[in-house]
């Protein structure tokens, strides 16, 4: 395995049986990632958990890395669509809150991606995609090299979200947004304004 996700997402099948098989394979990989490291998983285990044939796997994916890519690529892109703008907004707290709510609403998937056996690979892809997005975005403060800001901001965001999902705690999305904003976002962009939710 190369240590990064491939960049191309596989085309979604249109046949109902193929769609069911692909969904079963995706669900099986997510379930197995909660148990063991990605490197320890075999295609036979994934297909057995999915209830599909071994040959069926290869009609959808050339290898298990492509299956992981299929699951992670869209989710990383969705998360980054919220994360990267956070780094460049005048008041970023509300965007940080939206990011944490999104992760909470999709907690099963993000728990597997951020805390499971493939977390290091997903983290690298998270940063890679962020770098590509930021090439077109406004740069940060003059004292901070743009690439370092991206690596620190997205890497730290990933790590805080992974810590949150990997702990047994009662922290809400708002609690984590406050932590993320104070530890990473505000120091990085100099945003000192924290708009609390109306409920507080």
ABEGO torsion letter per residue (X at the ends): XAGBBBABBBBBBABAAAAAAAAAAAAAAAAAAAABBAAABBAAAAAAAAGBBAAAAAAABABAAAAAAAAAAAAAAAAAAAAAAAAABABAAAAAAAAAAAAAAAAAAAAAAAABAAAAAAAAAAAAAAAAAAAABBBBBAABBAAAAAAAAAAAAAAAAAAAAABBBABBAAAAAAAAAAAAAAAAAGBABBBBBAAX
